[in-house]
Amino acid sequence: MLALAMVLNLWRVLRGPALPDRILALDTLYINALALLVLLGIRFGTTLYFEVALVIALLGFVGTIALARYVLRQDIIE
């Protein structure tokens, strides 16, 4: 189910009609990746997946903020 959602999000990232749609799809894509990693961590009983999920969450948050700022101001760094 998560893999299907990730494929559909990837489709939206590649074929999205506008830049905000693509940013939203990218945000949803990394959240689905987080959910998949957490499920794998629970399934295999290791904390490595949780640590990778935490790093992806941090990078995804920063990436989303940077892209949103770029869309609004056409500049990331002030």
All heavy atoms as a GROMACS GRO file, in nm:
protein
  609
    1MET      N    1   0.082  -0.119   0.000
    1MET     CA    2   0.000   0.000   0.000
    1MET      C    3   0.087   0.127   0.000
    1MET      O    4   0.059   0.220  -0.074
    1MET     CB    5  -0.090  -0.004   0.123
    1MET     CG    6  -0.197   0.097   0.122
    1MET     SD    7  -0.325   0.045   0.011
    1MET     CE    8  -0.462   0.125   0.077
    2LEU      N    9   0.191   0.126   0.087
    2LEU     CA   10   0.282   0.241   0.091
    2LEU      C   11   0.362   0.253  -0.038
    2LEU      O   12   0.386   0.364  -0.086
    2LEU     CB   13   0.376   0.231   0.210
    2LEU     CG   14   0.316   0.267   0.345
    2LEU    CD1   15   0.415   0.238   0.456
    2LEU    CD2   16   0.276   0.412   0.348
    3ALA      N   17   0.398   0.139  -0.094
    3ALA     CA   18   0.474   0.142  -0.219
    3ALA      C   19   0.389   0.200  -0.331
    3ALA      O   20   0.439   0.279  -0.413
    3ALA     CB   21   0.522   0.002  -0.255
    4LEU      N   22   0.262   0.166  -0.335
    4LEU     CA   23   0.173   0.223  -0.435
    4LEU      C   24   0.157   0.374  -0.416
    4LEU      O   25   0.160   0.451  -0.513
    4LEU     CB   26   0.036   0.154  -0.428
    4LEU     CG   27  -0.069   0.208  -0.525
    4LEU    CD1   28  -0.027   0.185  -0.669
    4LEU    CD2   29  -0.204   0.146  -0.496
    5ALA      N   30   0.144   0.414  -0.291
    5ALA     CA   31   0.133   0.557  -0.262
    5ALA      C   32   0.261   0.630  -0.304
    5ALA      O   33   0.255   0.741  -0.359
    5ALA     CB   34   0.106   0.579  -0.113
    6MET      N   35   0.376   0.566  -0.281
    6MET     CA   36   0.502   0.629  -0.320
    6MET      C   37   0.514   0.641  -0.472
    6MET      O   38   0.563   0.740  -0.524
    6MET     CB   39   0.619   0.551  -0.261
    6MET     CG   40   0.627   0.565  -0.110
    6MET     SD   41   0.754   0.464  -0.036
    6MET     CE   42   0.898   0.557  -0.081
    7VAL      N   43   0.468   0.540  -0.543
    7VAL     CA   44   0.472   0.545  -0.690
    7VAL      C   45   0.381   0.657  -0.741
    7VAL      O   46   0.418   0.733  -0.831
    7VAL     CB   47   0.431   0.408  -0.749
    7VAL    CG1   48   0.406   0.419  -0.898
    7VAL    CG2   49   0.538   0.305  -0.721
    8LEU      N   50   0.262   0.668  -0.682
    8LEU     CA   51   0.171   0.775  -0.723
    8LEU      C   52   0.227   0.913  -0.690
    8LEU      O   53   0.212   1.009  -0.767
    8LEU     CB   54   0.034   0.755  -0.659
    8LEU     CG   55  -0.043   0.633  -0.709
    8LEU    CD1   56  -0.170   0.613  -0.628
    8LEU    CD2   57  -0.074   0.644  -0.857
    9ASN      N   58   0.294   0.924  -0.575
    9ASN     CA   59   0.357   1.052  -0.540
    9ASN      C   60   0.471   1.085  -0.636
    9ASN      O   61   0.488   1.201  -0.674
    9ASN     CB   62   0.410   1.048  -0.398
    9ASN     CG   63   0.300   1.052  -0.296
    9ASN    OD1   64   0.197   1.111  -0.320
    9ASN    ND2   65   0.320   0.987  -0.184
   10LEU      N   66   0.546   0.984  -0.671
   10LEU     CA   67   0.654   1.005  -0.767
   10LEU      C   68   0.599   1.049  -0.902
   10LEU      O   69   0.657   1.136  -0.969
   10LEU     CB   70   0.738   0.879  -0.780
   10LEU     CG   71   0.866   0.892  -0.861
   10LEU    CD1   72   0.959   0.994  -0.797
   10LEU    CD2   73   0.935   0.758  -0.872
   11TRP      N   74   0.487   0.991  -0.940
   11TRP     CA   75   0.421   1.032  -1.065
   11TRP      C   76   0.382   1.181  -1.058
   11TRP      O   77   0.401   1.255  -1.153
   11TRP     CB   78   0.298   0.945  -1.089
   11TRP     CG   79   0.219   0.988  -1.209
   11TRP    CD1   80   0.105   1.063  -1.210
   11TRP    CD2   81   0.250   0.962  -1.345
   11TRP    NE1   82   0.063   1.084  -1.338
   11TRP    CE2   83   0.150   1.023  -1.424
   11TRP    CE3   84   0.352   0.893  -1.407
   11TRP    CZ2   85   0.151   1.015  -1.560
   11TRP    CZ3   86   0.352   0.886  -1.544
   11TRP    CH2   87   0.252   0.946  -1.620
   12ARG      N   88   0.329   1.222  -0.944
   12ARG     CA   89   0.289   1.362  -0.927
   12ARG      C   90   0.411   1.454  -0.927
   12ARG      O   91   0.407   1.565  -0.981
   12ARG     CB   92   0.209   1.379  -0.800
   12ARG     CG   93   0.167   1.520  -0.770
   12ARG     CD   94   0.084   1.580  -0.879
   12ARG     NE   95  -0.054   1.533  -0.866
   12ARG     CZ   96  -0.149   1.569  -0.951
   12ARG    NH1   97  -0.123   1.652  -1.047
   12ARG    NH2   98  -0.268   1.523  -0.938
   13VAL      N   99   0.521   1.409  -0.869
   13VAL     CA  100   0.643   1.490  -0.870
   13VAL      C  101   0.692   1.509  -1.013
   13VAL      O  102   0.731   1.619  -1.053
   13VAL     CB  103   0.752   1.425  -0.783
   13VAL    CG1  104   0.887   1.490  -0.806
   13VAL    CG2  105   0.715   1.433  -0.636
   14LEU      N  106   0.687   1.404  -1.092
   14LEU     CA  107   0.737   1.412  -1.228
   14LEU      C  108   0.641   1.483  -1.322
   14LEU      O  109   0.683   1.553  -1.413
   14LEU     CB  110   0.768   1.272  -1.281
   14LEU     CG  111   0.880   1.197  -1.207
   14LEU    CD1  112   0.892   1.056  -1.260
   14LEU    CD2  113   1.010   1.270  -1.219
   15ARG      N  114   0.511   1.466  -1.304
   15ARG     CA  115   0.414   1.517  -1.399
   15ARG      C  116   0.322   1.623  -1.339
   15ARG      O  117   0.222   1.658  -1.401
   15ARG     CB  118   0.327   1.403  -1.453
   15ARG     CG  119   0.401   1.290  -1.515
   15ARG     CD  120   0.439   1.319  -1.653
   15ARG     NE  121   0.316   1.335  -1.731
   15ARG     CZ  122   0.313   1.352  -1.859
   15ARG    NH1  123   0.424   1.354  -1.925
   15ARG    NH2  124   0.200   1.366  -1.923
   16GLY      N  125   0.354   1.674  -1.221
   16GLY     CA  126   0.265   1.769  -1.155
   16GLY      C  127   0.239   1.890  -1.243
   16GLY      O  128   0.327   1.937  -1.314
   17PRO      N  129   0.118   1.943  -1.238
   17PRO     CA  130   0.089   2.056  -1.325
   17PRO      C  131   0.158   2.186  -1.283
   17PRO      O  132   0.189   2.269  -1.367
   17PRO     CB  133  -0.063   2.070  -1.316
   17PRO     CG  134  -0.100   2.006  -1.188
   17PRO     CD  135   0.001   1.900  -1.162
   18ALA      N  136   0.184   2.201  -1.154
   18ALA     CA  137   0.246   2.325  -1.108
   18ALA      C  138   0.352   2.293  -1.003
   18ALA      O  139   0.355   2.184  -0.947
   18ALA     CB  140   0.142   2.419  -1.050
   19LEU      N  141   0.437   2.390  -0.976
   19LEU     CA  142   0.545   2.370  -0.879
   19LEU      C  143   0.493   2.341  -0.737
   19LEU      O  144   0.546   2.252  -0.671
   19LEU     CB  145   0.638   2.490  -0.879
   19LEU     CG  146   0.764   2.479  -0.795
   19LEU    CD1  147   0.847   2.359  -0.839
   19LEU    CD2  148   0.844   2.605  -0.804
   20PRO      N  149   0.391   2.412  -0.688
   20PRO     CA  150   0.340   2.377  -0.554
   20PRO      C  151   0.286   2.234  -0.545
   20PRO      O  152   0.300   2.169  -0.441
   20PRO     CB  153   0.228   2.479  -0.530
   20PRO     CG  154   0.265   2.595  -0.613
   20PRO     CD  155   0.331   2.537  -0.735
   21ASP      N  156   0.226   2.184  -0.653
   21ASP     CA  157   0.180   2.045  -0.654
   21ASP      C  158   0.298   1.949  -0.641
   21ASP      O  159   0.291   1.849  -0.571
   21ASP     CB  160   0.103   2.015  -0.783
   21ASP     CG  161  -0.024   2.094  -0.793
   21ASP    OD1  162  -0.087   2.119  -0.689
   21ASP    OD2  163  -0.060   2.132  -0.905
   22ARG      N  164   0.405   1.981  -0.709
   22ARG     CA  165   0.524   1.896  -0.702
   22ARG      C  166   0.588   1.899  -0.564
   22ARG      O  167   0.635   1.798  -0.513
   22ARG     CB  168   0.624   1.938  -0.809
   22ARG     CG  169   0.575   1.908  -0.946
   22ARG     CD  170   0.671   1.951  -1.051
   22ARG     NE  171   0.620   1.909  -1.181
   22ARG     CZ  172   0.677   1.939  -1.294
   22ARG    NH1  173   0.788   2.010  -1.295
   22ARG    NH2  174   0.626   1.897  -1.406
   23ILE      N  175   0.589   2.016  -0.503
   23ILE     CA  176   0.645   2.027  -0.368
   23ILE      C  177   0.561   1.947  -0.269
   23ILE      O  178   0.614   1.875  -0.184
   23ILE     CB  179   0.655   2.175  -0.326
   23ILE    CG1  180   0.760   2.246  -0.410
   23ILE    CG2  181   0.688   2.188  -0.178
   23ILE    CD1  182   0.764   2.395  -0.391
   24LEU      N  183   0.430   1.957  -0.280
   24LEU     CA  184   0.342   1.881  -0.193
   24LEU      C  185   0.359   1.731  -0.215
   24LEU      O  186   0.361   1.653  -0.119
   24LEU     CB  187   0.197   1.923  -0.215
   24LEU     CG  188   0.094   1.857  -0.126
   24LEU    CD1  189   0.120   1.893   0.019
   24LEU    CD2  190  -0.045   1.900  -0.167
   25ALA      N  191   0.374   1.690  -0.339
   25ALA     CA  192   0.395   1.548  -0.369
   25ALA      C  193   0.528   1.500  -0.313
   25ALA      O  194   0.537   1.389  -0.261
   25ALA     CB  195   0.388   1.525  -0.518
   26LEU      N  196   0.630   1.583  -0.322
   26LEU     CA  197   0.761   1.546  -0.265
   26LEU      C  198   0.753   1.534  -0.114
   26LEU      O  199   0.810   1.442  -0.055
   26LEU     CB  200   0.865   1.650  -0.306
   26LEU     CG  201   1.009   1.620  -0.270
   26LEU    CD1  202   1.056   1.496  -0.345
   26LEU    CD2  203   1.097   1.738  -0.303
   27ASP      N  204   0.679   1.624  -0.051
   27ASP     CA  205   0.660   1.618   0.093
   27ASP      C  206   0.587   1.489   0.133
   27ASP      O  207   0.626   1.420   0.227
   27ASP     CB  208   0.582   1.741   0.139
   27ASP     CG  209   0.583   1.760   0.287
   27ASP    OD1  210   0.690   1.741   0.348
   27ASP    OD2  211   0.477   1.794   0.343
   28THR      N  212   0.484   1.456   0.060
   28THR     CA  213   0.410   1.333   0.087
   28THR      C  214   0.495   1.210   0.059
   28THR      O  215   0.485   1.110   0.130
   28THR     CB  216   0.282   1.331   0.002
   28THR    OG1  217   0.210   1.452   0.022
   28THR    CG2  218   0.194   1.215   0.041
   29LEU      N  219   0.580   1.219  -0.041
   29LEU     CA  220   0.668   1.106  -0.075
   29LEU      C  221   0.763   1.075   0.040
   29LEU      O  222   0.781   0.959   0.078
   29LEU     CB  223   0.746   1.137  -0.203
   29LEU     CG  224   0.839   1.029  -0.254
   29LEU    CD1  225   0.760   0.908  -0.298
   29LEU    CD2  226   0.922   1.082  -0.369
   30TYR      N  227   0.824   1.175   0.098
   30TYR     CA  228   0.917   1.145   0.208
   30TYR      C  229   0.843   1.104   0.334
   30TYR      O  230   0.895   1.025   0.414
   30TYR     CB  231   1.019   1.255   0.230
   30TYR     CG  232   0.981   1.367   0.322
   30TYR    CD1  233   0.986   1.350   0.460
   30TYR    CD2  234   0.943   1.490   0.275
   30TYR    CE1  235   0.953   1.453   0.545
   30TYR    CE2  236   0.910   1.592   0.357
   30TYR     CZ  237   0.915   1.573   0.493
   30TYR     OH  238   0.883   1.674   0.578
   31ILE      N  239   0.721   1.150   0.354
   31ILE     CA  240   0.644   1.103   0.469
   31ILE      C  241   0.608   0.956   0.451
   31ILE      O  242   0.614   0.876   0.546
   31ILE     CB  243   0.519   1.191   0.489
   31ILE    CG1  244   0.562   1.326   0.542
   31ILE    CG2  245   0.419   1.124   0.582
   31ILE    CD1  246   0.453   1.427   0.552
   32ASN      N  247   0.574   0.916   0.329
   32ASN     CA  248   0.548   0.774   0.303
   32ASN      C  249   0.675   0.692   0.323
   32ASN      O  250   0.669   0.579   0.373
   32ASN     CB  251   0.494   0.755   0.162
   32ASN     CG  252   0.352   0.799   0.150
   32ASN    OD1  253   0.278   0.801   0.248
   32ASN    ND2  254   0.311   0.835   0.031
   33ALA      N  255   0.790   0.746   0.284
   33ALA     CA  256   0.916   0.676   0.307
   33ALA      C  257   0.943   0.660   0.456
   33ALA      O  258   0.991   0.555   0.501
   33ALA     CB  259   1.030   0.750   0.238
   34LEU      N  260   0.909   0.763   0.532
   34LEU     CA  261   0.924   0.754   0.678
   34LEU      C  262   0.837   0.643   0.735
   34LEU      O  263   0.882   0.563   0.819
   34LEU     CB  264   0.886   0.885   0.745
   34LEU     CG  265   0.979   1.000   0.731
   34LEU    CD1  266   0.920   1.124   0.796
   34LEU    CD2  267   1.111   0.968   0.793
   35ALA      N  268   0.713   0.638   0.691
   35ALA     CA  269   0.622   0.534   0.739
   35ALA      C  270   0.673   0.396   0.703
   35ALA      O  271   0.667   0.302   0.786
   35ALA     CB  272   0.482   0.555   0.682
   36LEU      N  273   0.726   0.382   0.583
   36LEU     CA  274   0.781   0.253   0.542
   36LEU      C  275   0.901   0.214   0.627
   36LEU      O  276   0.913   0.098   0.669
   36LEU     CB  277   0.819   0.259   0.394
   36LEU     CG  278   0.866   0.130   0.330
   36LEU    CD1  279   0.754   0.027   0.332
   36LEU    CD2  280   0.912   0.155   0.188
   37LEU      N  281   0.989   0.310   0.656
   37LEU     CA  282   1.105   0.280   0.739
   37LEU      C  283   1.065   0.244   0.882
   37LEU      O  284   1.124   0.154   0.943
   37LEU     CB  285   1.202   0.398   0.740
   37LEU     CG  286   1.283   0.414   0.613
   37LEU    CD1  287   1.359   0.545   0.617
   37LEU    CD2  288   1.378   0.299   0.595
   38VAL      N  289   0.966   0.312   0.936
   38VAL     CA  290   0.920   0.280   1.071
   38VAL      C  291   0.859   0.139   1.074
   38VAL      O  292   0.885   0.061   1.166
   38VAL     CB  293   0.820   0.386   1.121
   38VAL    CG1  294   0.750   0.341   1.246
   38VAL    CG2  295   0.891   0.517   1.144
   39LEU      N  296   0.782   0.106   0.972
   39LEU     CA  297   0.725  -0.028   0.966
   39LEU      C  298   0.834  -0.134   0.953
   39LEU      O  299   0.826  -0.241   1.016
   39LEU     CB  300   0.627  -0.039   0.848
   39LEU     CG  301   0.495   0.034   0.867
   39LEU    CD1  302   0.412   0.024   0.740
   39LEU    CD2  303   0.419  -0.023   0.984
   40LEU      N  304   0.937  -0.107   0.874
   40LEU     CA  305   1.048  -0.201   0.862
   40LEU      C  306   1.123  -0.214   0.996
   40LEU      O  307   1.165  -0.323   1.032
   40LEU     CB  308   1.144  -0.158   0.752
   40LEU     CG  309   1.096  -0.178   0.609
   40LEU    CD1  310   1.195  -0.116   0.511
   40LEU    CD2  311   1.075  -0.325   0.580
   41GLY      N  312   1.138  -0.103   1.066
   41GLY     CA  313   1.203  -0.108   1.196
   41GLY      C  314   1.125  -0.190   1.296
   41GLY      O  315   1.183  -0.266   1.375
   42ILE      N  316   0.994  -0.178   1.294
   42ILE     CA  317   0.911  -0.258   1.383
   42ILE      C  318   0.918  -0.405   1.343
   42ILE      O  319   0.929  -0.495   1.428
   42ILE     CB  320   0.765  -0.206   1.380
   42ILE    CG1  321   0.758  -0.069   1.445
   42ILE    CG2  322   0.671  -0.305   1.450
   42ILE    CD1  323   0.624  -0.001   1.428
   43ARG      N  324   0.914  -0.431   1.213
   43ARG     CA  325   0.914  -0.570   1.163
   43ARG      C  326   1.044  -0.641   1.197
   43ARG      O  327   1.042  -0.755   1.243
   43ARG     CB  328   0.893  -0.568   1.012
   43ARG     CG  329   0.913  -0.698   0.943
   43ARG     CD  330   0.802  -0.795   0.975
   43ARG     NE  331   0.807  -0.916   0.898
   43ARG     CZ  332   0.866  -1.030   0.939
   43ARG    NH1  333   0.922  -1.036   1.056
   43ARG    NH2  334   0.865  -1.135   0.863
   44PHE      N  335   1.157  -0.575   1.177
   44PHE     CA  336   1.286  -0.640   1.199
   44PHE      C  337   1.341  -0.615   1.339
   44PHE      O  338   1.443  -0.673   1.376
   44PHE     CB  339   1.387  -0.595   1.094
   44PHE     CG  340   1.350  -0.640   0.955
   44PHE    CD1  341   1.327  -0.547   0.855
   44PHE    CD2  342   1.336  -0.774   0.925
   44PHE    CE1  343   1.293  -0.586   0.728
   44PHE    CE2  344   1.301  -0.815   0.797
   44PHE     CZ  345   1.279  -0.722   0.699
   45GLY      N  346   1.279  -0.530   1.416
   45GLY     CA  347   1.319  -0.509   1.555
   45GLY      C  348   1.455  -0.443   1.572
   45GLY      O  349   1.526  -0.472   1.668
   46THR      N  350   1.491  -0.355   1.483
   46THR     CA  351   1.618  -0.285   1.494
   46THR      C  352   1.594  -0.134   1.497
   46THR      O  353   1.496  -0.086   1.442
   46THR     CB  354   1.712  -0.321   1.377
   46THR    OG1  355   1.832  -0.247   1.389
   46THR    CG2  356   1.649  -0.290   1.243
   47THR      N  357   1.683  -0.063   1.562
   47THR     CA  358   1.667   0.083   1.573
   47THR      C  359   1.731   0.158   1.456
   47THR      O  360   1.713   0.278   1.445
   47THR     CB  361   1.729   0.133   1.704
   47THR    OG1  362   1.868   0.100   1.705
   47THR    CG2  363   1.658   0.072   1.824
   48LEU      N  364   1.803   0.087   1.372
   48LEU     CA  365   1.869   0.152   1.259
   48LEU      C  366   1.768   0.220   1.167
   48LEU      O  367   1.789   0.333   1.121
   48LEU     CB  368   1.951   0.050   1.179
   48LEU     CG  369   2.023   0.105   1.057
   48LEU    CD1  370   2.129   0.206   1.099
   48LEU    CD2  371   2.084  -0.005   0.976
   49TYR      N  372   1.657   0.155   1.142
   49TYR     CA  373   1.554   0.213   1.055
   49TYR      C  374   1.495   0.340   1.116
   49TYR      O  375   1.461   0.434   1.046
   49TYR     CB  376   1.444   0.111   1.027
   49TYR     CG  377   1.489  -0.004   0.942
   49TYR    CD1  378   1.515  -0.128   0.996
   49TYR    CD2  379   1.506   0.013   0.804
   49TYR    CE1  380   1.556  -0.234   0.918
   49TYR    CE2  381   1.548  -0.092   0.725
   49TYR     CZ  382   1.573  -0.215   0.782
   49TYR     OH  383   1.615  -0.318   0.705
   50PHE      N  384   1.480   0.341   1.249
   50PHE     CA  385   1.426   0.459   1.314
   50PHE      C  386   1.523   0.577   1.304
   50PHE      O  387   1.481   0.691   1.285
   50PHE     CB  388   1.395   0.430   1.461
   50PHE     CG  389   1.290   0.324   1.478
   50PHE    CD1  390   1.322   0.204   1.538
   50PHE    CD2  391   1.161   0.344   1.434
   50PHE    CE1  392   1.227   0.106   1.554
   50PHE    CE2  393   1.064   0.248   1.449
   50PHE     CZ  394   1.097   0.129   1.509
   51GLU      N  395   1.652   0.548   1.314
   51GLU     CA  396   1.751   0.655   1.302
   51GLU      C  397   1.754   0.711   1.160
   51GLU      O  398   1.762   0.833   1.140
   51GLU     CB  399   1.888   0.603   1.342
   51GLU     CG  400   1.896   0.570   1.489
   51GLU     CD  401   2.024   0.497   1.526
   51GLU    OE1  402   2.108   0.475   1.439
   51GLU    OE2  403   2.036   0.461   1.644
   52VAL      N  404   1.744   0.623   1.061
   52VAL     CA  405   1.740   0.669   0.922
   52VAL      C  406   1.613   0.750   0.898
   52VAL      O  407   1.615   0.853   0.830
   52VAL     CB  408   1.750   0.549   0.826
   52VAL    CG1  409   1.725   0.592   0.682
   52VAL    CG2  410   1.886   0.482   0.838
   53ALA      N  411   1.502   0.706   0.956
   53ALA     CA  412   1.376   0.779   0.942
   53ALA      C  413   1.387   0.918   1.003
   53ALA      O  414   1.333   1.016   0.948
   53ALA     CB  415   1.261   0.701   1.006
   54LEU      N  416   1.455   0.929   1.115
   54LEU     CA  417   1.472   1.059   1.180
   54LEU      C  418   1.554   1.154   1.093
   54LEU      O  419   1.519   1.272   1.076
   54LEU     CB  420   1.538   1.042   1.316
   54LEU     CG  421   1.559   1.167   1.398
   54LEU    CD1  422   1.424   1.229   1.432
   54LEU    CD2  423   1.638   1.138   1.523
   55VAL      N  424   1.661   1.102   1.032
   55VAL     CA  425   1.744   1.185   0.944
   55VAL      C  426   1.664   1.228   0.821
   55VAL      O  427   1.669   1.346   0.780
   55VAL     CB  428   1.872   1.109   0.904
   55VAL    CG1  429   1.946   1.183   0.794
   55VAL    CG2  430   1.962   1.088   1.024
   56ILE      N  431   1.588   1.137   0.762
   56ILE     CA  432   1.507   1.172   0.646
   56ILE      C  433   1.401   1.275   0.684
   56ILE      O  434   1.372   1.367   0.607
   56ILE     CB  435   1.444   1.046   0.584
   56ILE    CG1  436   1.553   0.963   0.516
   56ILE    CG2  437   1.335   1.081   0.483
   56ILE    CD1  438   1.505   0.831   0.462
   57ALA      N  439   1.344   1.263   0.803
   57ALA     CA  440   1.244   1.360   0.847
   57ALA      C  441   1.305   1.499   0.860
   57ALA      O  442   1.245   1.598   0.816
   57ALA     CB  443   1.184   1.316   0.980
   58LEU      N  444   1.423   1.507   0.917
   58LEU     CA  445   1.488   1.637   0.931
   58LEU      C  446   1.523   1.698   0.796
   58LEU      O  447   1.498   1.816   0.770
   58LEU     CB  448   1.613   1.625   1.017
   58LEU     CG  449   1.589   1.597   1.165
   58LEU    CD1  450   1.720   1.569   1.235
   58LEU    CD2  451   1.519   1.713   1.230
   59LEU      N  452   1.581   1.617   0.708
   59LEU     CA  453   1.617   1.666   0.575
   59LEU      C  454   1.494   1.702   0.493
   59LEU      O  455   1.493   1.802   0.420
   59LEU     CB  456   1.702   1.563   0.502
   59LEU     CG  457   1.841   1.539   0.559
   59LEU    CD1  458   1.910   1.426   0.485
   59LEU    CD2  459   1.924   1.666   0.554
   60GLY      N  460   1.390   1.624   0.507
   60GLY     CA  461   1.267   1.654   0.434
   60GLY      C  462   1.202   1.782   0.481
   60GLY      O  463   1.153   1.862   0.400
   61PHE      N  464   1.203   1.805   0.611
   61PHE     CA  465   1.147   1.929   0.665
   61PHE      C  466   1.224   2.050   0.614
   61PHE      O  467   1.164   2.147   0.566
   61PHE     CB  468   1.148   1.924   0.818
   61PHE     CG  469   1.102   2.052   0.881
   61PHE    CD1  470   0.968   2.086   0.880
   61PHE    CD2  471   1.192   2.138   0.939
   61PHE    CE1  472   0.925   2.205   0.937
   61PHE    CE2  473   1.151   2.257   0.997
   61PHE     CZ  474   1.016   2.290   0.995
   62VAL      N  475   1.354   2.043   0.620
   62VAL     CA  476   1.436   2.155   0.574
   62VAL      C  477   1.418   2.175   0.423
   62VAL      O  478   1.408   2.289   0.375
   62VAL     CB  479   1.584   2.132   0.610
   62VAL    CG1  480   1.674   2.234   0.544
   62VAL    CG2  481   1.602   2.134   0.760
   63GLY      N  482   1.412   2.067   0.349
   63GLY     CA  483   1.391   2.076   0.206
   63GLY      C  484   1.258   2.138   0.170
   63GLY      O  485   1.249   2.221   0.078
   64THR      N  486   1.155   2.098   0.240
   64THR     CA  487   1.023   2.155   0.213
   64THR      C  488   1.018   2.304   0.245
   64THR      O  489   0.962   2.384   0.168
   64THR     CB  490   0.916   2.081   0.295
   64THR    OG1  491   0.920   1.943   0.261
   64THR    CG2  492   0.778   2.135   0.267
   65ILE      N  493   1.079   2.343   0.355
   65ILE     CA  494   1.083   2.485   0.391
   65ILE      C  495   1.161   2.564   0.286
   65ILE      O  496   1.119   2.673   0.243
   65ILE     CB  497   1.145   2.504   0.530
   65ILE    CG1  498   1.057   2.440   0.637
   65ILE    CG2  499   1.170   2.651   0.561
   65ILE    CD1  500   0.921   2.502   0.649
   66ALA      N  501   1.273   2.510   0.242
   66ALA     CA  502   1.354   2.580   0.142
   66ALA      C  503   1.278   2.594   0.010
   66ALA      O  504   1.280   2.701  -0.053
   66ALA     CB  505   1.486   2.507   0.121
   67LEU      N  506   1.211   2.488  -0.033
   67LEU     CA  507   1.136   2.496  -0.158
   67LEU      C  508   1.018   2.592  -0.148
   67LEU      O  509   0.989   2.667  -0.241
   67LEU     CB  510   1.088   2.357  -0.199
   67LEU     CG  511   1.196   2.264  -0.251
   67LEU    CD1  512   1.140   2.124  -0.271
   67LEU    CD2  513   1.254   2.316  -0.380
   68ALA      N  514   0.950   2.590  -0.034
   68ALA     CA  515   0.837   2.682  -0.014
   68ALA      C  516   0.885   2.827  -0.014
   68ALA      O  517   0.820   2.915  -0.072
   68ALA     CB  518   0.764   2.649   0.115
   69ARG      N  519   0.998   2.850   0.048
   69ARG     CA  520   1.054   2.985   0.048
   69ARG      C  521   1.094   3.030  -0.091
   69ARG      O  522   1.076   3.146  -0.129
   69ARG     CB  523   1.178   2.987   0.138
   69ARG     CG  524   1.159   3.071   0.256
   69ARG     CD  525   1.281   3.078   0.334
   69ARG     NE  526   1.275   3.209   0.396
   69ARG     CZ  527   1.351   3.246   0.492
   69ARG    NH1  528   1.442   3.163   0.536
   69ARG    NH2  529   1.339   3.363   0.544
   70TYR      N  530   1.148   2.937  -0.166
   70TYR     CA  531   1.186   2.969  -0.304
   70TYR      C  532   1.064   3.005  -0.387
   70TYR      O  533   1.067   3.098  -0.467
   70TYR     CB  534   1.262   2.852  -0.366
   70TYR     CG  535   1.301   2.879  -0.508
   70TYR    CD1  536   1.405   2.965  -0.538
   70TYR    CD2  537   1.232   2.820  -0.612
   70TYR    CE1  538   1.440   2.992  -0.668
   70TYR    CE2  539   1.266   2.846  -0.743
   70TYR     CZ  540   1.370   2.932  -0.771
   70TYR     OH  541   1.404   2.958  -0.900
   71VAL      N  542   0.955   2.931  -0.367
   71VAL     CA  543   0.834   2.959  -0.443
   71VAL      C  544   0.778   3.096  -0.406
   71VAL      O  545   0.735   3.172  -0.493
   71VAL     CB  546   0.728   2.849  -0.419
   71VAL    CG1  547   0.592   2.889  -0.472
   71VAL    CG2  548   0.773   2.720  -0.483
   72LEU      N  549   0.781   3.129  -0.278
   72LEU     CA  550   0.722   3.255  -0.234
   72LEU      C  551   0.809   3.375  -0.267
   72LEU      O  552   0.758   3.480  -0.308
   72LEU     CB  553   0.696   3.252  -0.084
   72LEU     CG  554   0.582   3.160  -0.039
   72LEU    CD1  555   0.573   3.159   0.113
   72LEU    CD2  556   0.451   3.205  -0.099
   73ARG      N  557   0.940   3.362  -0.248
   73ARG     CA  558   1.028   3.479  -0.259
   73ARG      C  559   1.127   3.473  -0.373
   73ARG      O  560   1.203   3.568  -0.393
   73ARG     CB  561   1.105   3.496  -0.128
   73ARG     CG  562   1.016   3.516  -0.009
   73ARG     CD  563   1.096   3.532   0.114
   73ARG     NE  564   1.008   3.540   0.230
   73ARG     CZ  565   1.049   3.537   0.353
   73ARG    NH1  566   1.178   3.528   0.379
   73ARG    NH2  567   0.965   3.544   0.452
   74GLN      N  568   1.133   3.361  -0.443
   74GLN     CA  569   1.232   3.340  -0.549
   74GLN      C  570   1.375   3.350  -0.497
   74GLN      O  571   1.467   3.377  -0.574
   74GLN     CB  572   1.213   3.439  -0.663
   74GLN     CG  573   1.078   3.429  -0.728
   74GLN     CD  574   1.057   3.295  -0.798
   74GLN    OE1  575   1.147   3.244  -0.860
   74GLN    NE2  576   0.937   3.240  -0.784
   75ASP      N  577   1.392   3.333  -0.366
   75ASP     CA  578   1.525   3.336  -0.306
   75ASP      C  579   1.520   3.254  -0.178
   75ASP      O  580   1.426   3.265  -0.099
   75ASP     CB  581   1.564   3.480  -0.273
   75ASP     CG  582   1.707   3.493  -0.230
   75ASP    OD1  583   1.784   3.399  -0.252
   75ASP    OD2  584   1.742   3.599  -0.174
   76ILE      N  585   1.621   3.172  -0.154
   76ILE     CA  586   1.622   3.087  -0.036
   76ILE      C  587   1.694   3.156   0.079
   76ILE      O  588   1.648   3.158   0.191
   76ILE     CB  589   1.688   2.951  -0.068
   76ILE    CG1  590   1.605   2.877  -0.170
   76ILE    CG2  591   1.703   2.868   0.059
   76ILE    CD1  592   1.668   2.750  -0.219
   77ILE      N  593   1.809   3.216   0.048
   77ILE     CA  594   1.890   3.280   0.152
   77ILE      C  595   1.872   3.430   0.143
   77ILE      O  596   1.888   3.490   0.038
   77ILE     CB  597   2.039   3.243   0.134
   77ILE    CG1  598   2.056   3.093   0.145
   77ILE    CG2  599   2.124   3.315   0.239
   77ILE    CD1  600   2.194   3.044   0.111
   78GLU      N  601   1.843   3.491   0.257
   78GLU     CA  602   1.822   3.636   0.259
   78GLU      C  603   1.953   3.706   0.285
   78GLU      O  604   2.035   3.670   0.355
   78GLU     CB  605   1.722   3.673   0.366
   78GLU     CG  606   1.585   3.620   0.334
   78GLU     CD  607   1.485   3.653   0.442
   78GLU    OE1  608   1.499   3.600   0.552
   78GLU    OE2  609   1.395   3.731   0.412
   0.00000   0.00000   0.00000
